[in-house]
Amino acid sequence: MKLTAVEGNSQSLDGGASFGNAPKAVWSKWYVPDNHNRVQLATRTLLVEFDDGLKVLFETGVGAFLEPSLRVRYGIEEAGHQLLDNLAKYQIQHQDIDVVVLSHLHFDHAGGLLSAWEESKKPELLFPNARYYVSEKHWQRALQPHPRDRASFIAELPQLLLDSGRLELINAQQNLILDGKVKVRFSDGHTPGLMLSEITSPNGPLVYSSDLVAGAPWVHIPITMGYDRFPEQVINEKAELFADLYQRDGRLFFCHDPNIVCGKLLRDERGRYSVCADPL
């Protein structure tokens, strides 16, 4: 098994929205804001090449599908489709990917499924040989989003996924996918039906924690995002995940942390959790 962190386009989001009820005096010590009060966040994916040759990509980052004014609004770097460019550095094209596992369909996690924006041209679905895995509960949310999170979804993406004939919906009763290679658990605090993936790596269990734990600052149990649908549920879900993962000497893979890719879970004598950077 080979694990590779592959960077997508970075984005910059409002620091207050990114850290919910945490005051700026606290969160600015973790990430320094720019003149617009935005903090730079990665949109990082995980490539797993299994020993049997199966190539699985966990998420696709924000990509470059947004039109120019929206790219400015969300502070997305203007350097093409970085995920595709960075995959190519490992001699992998998007056509080589067998499965794309999507924790959820918010644009900064699924936008990389689409081709880069071109004027007067509709976006095309990439990864033509891959099956797309999405949780069934979150799929329903994407089809009928709440007004509070409608802007987080890509309106044309569900139909493109359906038309591909390669969409696979994972129901809440399933806890294993890919013939048992990957364990999944579900979370509803950030968005209904968010799907977390756990890989049994040579260095122990590794959880792609997505927006439940987007980076090292959010390992602090009380810290949530302003984007979370149910912040108190996020806190409960993090506590449950950490208790289980710490007992098994596990690690977290961070999709949004600009500094730390992977963190080993630690706990102090007062039961407070933190992480230290750890190689994949």
N, C-alpha and C positions, 0 to 999 in steps of 0.2 A: 504494500500500500504506500502511495506517495501523496502527501498533503502539501498543497501550495496555496498561499494567500495571494489573491490576484486583485489588484486595486482597480476600481472603476473611477469614474469622474468624481471629484470632490464636490461638496456643496457647502454653502454657508447659510445657516438658519439663525433666527433670532435666539439669543441666549436665554432670555426669559421664558420663551415658549419651550425651549429644549430642556429646561430644568424645572418647569412647573412651579411649585411653591417655594423653591429655594431662592433666597435673595441673591442679588448680584454680588454682594460682598462675599458670598460663599462660592458661587459657581465660577466667578471670574478668576479664582485661584487655580481652578482646574484647566479652564480654557480661556485664553485672553480674547476678548471681543474686539471687533474692528470698529471703525467710526460709525457704523450703522447698528451697533450692538449685536452683530452677528458673530457666531463662532463657526470656525471651519470644521467640517465633519467629513470623514471618509465615507465612501460607499464601497465596502470591501466584500469580496466574494471568496468562497472556499472551493478550490478544485480538488477533488479526491479521485485519484487513479487507482482503482482496485487491482489486486493481483491478477484477476481474470481478464483484465483489459477494459473493464467498464469505466467510463469517464463520466463523473457526476459533478455538476456545478451547483453549488448552493447559493442561490440568488444571482442577480445580475447587476446590482447597483442601479444608479439613476440613469446611466447612459447619456445619450445626447439627442434624444427625441424632441425635447421641448423647443418651441420657437424662440427666437432671440430675446424678446422682451421678458419671457418667463425664465429664461436662463439667467438673465440679469437679476430678476427678482429673487431667485433661489441661490444666487451666487455660484452657479455651476461653471466649472472651469471650461474655457473655450478651446479645448485641445482635442477635438474629435471624440470618437467613441473609445475611451481609454481602456475599457474592459477588453475589447477586441484587440487593441494594440498590445496590451500586456499579455494576453493569452498567446499572441503570435511570438512573443519573446521566448515562450516555452515550446515553440514549434507546434502550437495547437490552434486550429481555426475553429470558428463557432460551429462549422459543419461536423466537427469531430466529436462533439459532446453528445453523449447518449441519453442523459437525463438532466433536467434542470429542476431542482427542488426549490420551491418558492415558499418561504415562511408566510408571506401574505402579499397582497397585490398593490400596496401603496407605491406611488410612482418612484420613490427613491430606492425601492427594492426590486421592482419589476420593469422599470423603464429601459434597462439594458437589453430587454428582450426585443426592442424595436430598433430599426435602423436609424441612423442620424438624420436630423431634420434637414429637409431640402425644400425650398420654396415651391409651392404648387404641386407637391408630391405627397401622397399619403404614406404614412410609415409602414414598413414591411416587417413581418415577424421573422426574427432571426432563429438560429439553431434548428435548421430544417429537418435534422435527423434525430432530434431529441424528443423524449416524452416529457411533458410538463406536469409536475406534481403540485397540487394545491389542495388544501383541506376543504372538505365539502362545506363545512359551516362558513368558512371565510368566503368561499365562492358565492354563497348566497348573499353575503354582505356586499360583495363587489357588484352583484347584479342589482341590489337595492340598497345603496348606501344611505346613511342618515345624513341630513343636511349638515351636521357638524363635521363630517369627514368626507363628504362628497368630493371635495377638491383634492383629496389625497389619492384618488383613483384615476386611472387612465380610461376615458370613456370608451374608446374603441378596442381596448385590449381584450375584454372577455369574448367578443365575437371573433376576433382573430384567433384566439386560442381554441374556440369551438370549431372554427372552420379548418383548423389544422388537422383535426381528427386524432390528435396525439395528447389531448388533455386527459389526465387521470385524477379523479377526485378521491381523496383519502378521508375515510369516515372516522369518527371519534372512537370507534371500537378497535381500530387498528393501532397497534403499538410497534409494528415492525414494517418496514418497506424494503424494497430492493432485495427480495429473497432473504430477509433477515440481516442484511448488511448494516442497516441504519435503524435505530430506535427513534420513535417520535413521541412527543407529548404535546398537549394542546394548552393554549393560554387564551384567556378572553379579556384581560385587563387593558391591553393596548388597543386591540381590535378583536372582535369576535372570531374565534377559530384560528388564531395565529398558531403556526406549527413549528415547533422547535425540533431540531434534528441532533441526534447524538451518535457520534462515530466512535467505535472502539479502536483507538489508535495504539501504536506500540508504547506510547507514554501514558496510557490510561484513557478514560472516557473524556471526550471532547464534545461540548455542546455548542452548536451554532445558536447563540442566544438571541439573535435578531434584536427587535426593539423592546423585548422584555428587559434585556440588559444590554443597552447599545454600546456601552464602553465602561471603562474603569470607574468613572464617577458614579454611575448608576448602580454599582455594586453596593453602595451605601443603601441599606434597606429603605429608609424614608424618602429617598430621592426618586421622583417620577418625572415624566414629561408632561408638558401642557397638552400634548397631542394625545395622551392616553384617554381612552374612553372612561375607564373606571380605575382611578389611581389607587384606591384602597385595595382593589383586587390585584393590581400589579404588585403591591407590597406583599400581599399574602402569597402570591404565586412565586415571587422571588424568594421569600423565606422558605417555602417548600422545596424549590429547586436547589437552593444553596445547602440546605440540611442534607439532602440526598447526595448531592455531588461532592460535598466536602467529605462525607463519610467514605466515599469511594475514591478519594484523592483525585478529583476531576478538575477539568479546566474549562474556561469559557473562550470562545472565539468571538471577537468583537467586530461588528460590521461598521460601526460609525466612529470608533475611537481613532483620532488622527495619529496617536503616538504608540498605542499598544495593540498588537494584532491578537495575541493570545495571552491569557492570564491564568495563573494557577491560583485556585481559591484558597484563601487563608482565613483563620478565625482567631481572634484574640481571647484573653481570659474572661472578657466581659461578653463574649458571644458575638462581637461585631465582626462583620466580614470585610475583607479587602482582597486585592489580587496583587501578585507580582508578575512582571512580564516573564513569559516562558516560551521557548521556541516550539514551533509546531513539531 
